[in-house]
Amino acid sequence: MIEVKDVRFTYPTGVEALSGVSLTIEEGEFVAIMGQNGAGKTTLVKHFNGLLKPTKGTVLVDGVSTRDVSVAKLARTVGFVFQNPDHQLFCETVWEEIAFALRNFGFEEAIIEKRVDWALNLLDLIEYRQTSPFMLSGGERKRVALASVLAWDPKVVILDEPTIGQDHRQKENLRQFIVQLNGQGKTVVVVTHDVEFVAECHPRVVLMSAGKIVADGEAKKILTDTTLTSMASIVPPQITQIFLGLNDLGFPSDVIDVSEAKRVLFDYLVRSGR
Amino acid sequence: MAAVQAKALTYSYPGGTRPSIRDVSLSIERGEFVILTGPSGCGKTTICRCFNGLIPNFYTGELKGELRVAGLNVSEHPIYEMAKRVGLVFQNPENQLFALSVEKDVAFGLENLGMPRDQIRERVDQALKITGIEELRERAPHELSGGQQQRVAIASVLAMQPEIMIFDEPTSFLDPVGAQRIFEVINDLNKKLGITVILVEHRLDLASRYADHVIIMDAGQIILDGEPREVFNSETARLLGVGIPKAVNLWRLLQENGLVLEGMPVSSEEATRFLREVLKR
């Protein structure tokens, strides 16, 4: 679906944000791109919808180089939800905001109405349909931005830091929602620092540091490798931290979520005859 | 004396369909480290805007009830007077930064107070040092990453040396290591300098170890108010879907499954320690 081949990217200021990145994301995959501030995560995903073009190397989306298609055209396939919703929102009402891109893509009015209502429902925003996005809280604005992209049903959805400003319940909704999108065959790419969120989602994790990919694999493997996590300025999930402290008692150190932790602890107690 | 004392506070934004906070009464003592949490849209940010006088001095709309912050009635004092005592770090640093260099942004508040140049320099240096951005001094804030910007925003509030500091999800844009470092800075401000800290936060896994008081809001009202262990352990907190630390969740799950456990860990270190004791039995 997305093929990144030896991409380098230098911003006009001379800062090299990507120093040779190669990555293939298959159709229907769920990938979390993690790493410290300034590691190049956002720069990388901005290449996926052609917002940025590589200084060197190529990015193929559905087999076509992003240099050969307009961002407007790519956007139909690759939807991008920005980290800061204020970079995306500008209409007078939430309803208009979500309808905007659909109008641009030339959907018929009747379909627009259906899709907007569908997206509002999906993200629990129905009560705000006539509200100005700027009257909403940070977390609510974030959901409006997400709704506006999902409304046109892109094949690939990129979410840049989707959990920022979201409370626990919304994160749980978001998680179920991503799993559902992914289950419907959509490719989902999430840029995030939120280790606890990733620990509950179990995606493929691509770890970046200083413009390069330093690790790529299962969440369970990468989030529990303290050499990797410290290199990428992330903290292992709280459950992993607890288990790292029990390592000398023979506990595994690659435990990332609560239910697995429970299972491991009970197994231990049963084995030791209690 | 209380740092913050609210009695029956109710506020609606102009044009709002319902009050954003309703009948809120609370008391925060001087020197406390308070976490204020609750579902998105529950009124956390609104109440922070009351604490530093942005409501009712900047945002109009109707404020009812009584609010004293740092000994002052917020309705009777202009924002610039409140700002000397109560610092607010916004959720989104871009809403706060505007100068052409980091140094100028951090100095801005102090210049407005008419402070002597040498003193400004000293305070700016100190604030940049504490937040770990000395090397960004000459850079333009808008060119920095989200995390770096948040540090600049924190530094500019720190420089004012207020009695009370309010942080509205200050680590949203930071990577976890960066977030932890900021929480430690905030903790130092609280424990070493005695600044009263009010931290609005969803990421309780990282933050709860520092707090001695947790307030949970929902739909504009205070639902729970007390000591962290009690609050996190309450059924109400769980039903509300507050981001209870994973250590607490694990503990509860073990208890529900018949393991007799005492205490309630709020951090991973505590959970490890408690578990070791259980496993040794």
Boltz contact constraints between the chains, C-beta under 6 A:
constraints:
  - contact:
      token1: [A, 36]
      token2: [B, 175]
      max_distance: 6.0
  - contact:
      token1: [A, 37]
      token2: [B, 145]
      max_distance: 6.0
  - contact:
      token1: [A, 37]
      token2: [B, 147]
      max_distance: 6.0
  - contact:
      token1: [A, 37]
      token2: [B, 175]
      max_distance: 6.0
  - contact:
      token1: [A, 38]
      token2: [B, 145]
      max_distance: 6.0
  - contact:
      token1: [A, 137]
      token2: [B, 40]
      max_distance: 6.0
  - contact:
      token1: [A, 137]
      token2: [B, 41]
      max_distance: 6.0
  - contact:
      token1: [A, 138]
      token2: [B, 91]
      max_distance: 6.0
  - contact:
      token1: [A, 139]
      token2: [B, 40]
      max_distance: 6.0
  - contact:
      token1: [A, 140]
      token2: [B, 41]
      max_distance: 6.0
  - contact:
      token1: [A, 164]
      token2: [B, 172]
      max_distance: 6.0
  - contact:
      token1: [A, 165]
      token2: [B, 172]
      max_distance: 6.0
  - contact:
      token1: [A, 167]
      token2: [B, 39]
      max_distance: 6.0
  - contact:
      token1: [A, 167]
      token2: [B, 40]
      max_distance: 6.0
  - contact:
      token1: [A, 167]
      token2: [B, 202]
      max_distance: 6.0
  - contact:
      token1: [A, 168]
      token2: [B, 241]
      max_distance: 6.0
  - contact:
      token1: [A, 168]
      token2: [B, 242]
      max_distance: 6.0
  - contact:
      token1: [A, 168]
      token2: [B, 243]
      max_distance: 6.0
  - contact:
      token1: [A, 169]
      token2: [B, 241]
      max_distance: 6.0
  - contact:
      token1: [A, 170]
      token2: [B, 40]
      max_distance: 6.0
  - contact:
      token1: [A, 193]
      token2: [B, 175]
      max_distance: 6.0
  - contact:
      token1: [A, 193]
      token2: [B, 176]
      max_distance: 6.0
  - contact:
      token1: [A, 195]
      token2: [B, 176]
      max_distance: 6.0
  - contact:
      token1: [A, 196]
      token2: [B, 205]
      max_distance: 6.0
  - contact:
      token1: [A, 233]
      token2: [B, 175]
      max_distance: 6.0
  - contact:
      token1: [A, 233]
      token2: [B, 177]
      max_distance: 6.0
  - contact:
      token1: [A, 234]
      token2: [B, 176]
      max_distance: 6.0
  - contact:
      token1: [A, 235]
      token2: [B, 176]
      max_distance: 6.0
  - contact:
      token1: [A, 238]
      token2: [B, 205]
      max_distance: 6.0
  - contact:
      token1: [A, 238]
      token2: [B, 246]
      max_distance: 6.0
  - contact:
      token1: [A, 238]
      token2: [B, 247]
      max_distance: 6.0
  - contact:
      token1: [A, 238]
      token2: [B, 268]
      max_distance: 6.0
  - contact:
      token1: [A, 239]
      token2: [B, 246]
      max_distance: 6.0
  - contact:
      token1: [A, 241]
      token2: [B, 268]
      max_distance: 6.0
  - contact:
      token1: [A, 242]
      token2: [B, 268]
      max_distance: 6.0
  - contact:
      token1: [A, 242]
      token2: [B, 271]
      max_distance: 6.0
  - contact:
      token1: [A, 242]
      token2: [B, 272]
      max_distance: 6.0
  - contact:
      token1: [A, 245]
      token2: [B, 272]
      max_distance: 6.0
  - contact:
      token1: [A, 258]
      token2: [B, 246]
      max_distance: 6.0
  - contact:
      token1: [A, 258]
      token2: [B, 249]
      max_distance: 6.0
  - contact:
      token1: [A, 258]
      token2: [B, 250]
      max_distance: 6.0
  - contact:
      token1: [A, 261]
      token2: [B, 250]
      max_distance: 6.0
  - contact:
      token1: [A, 262]
      token2: [B, 253]
      max_distance: 6.0
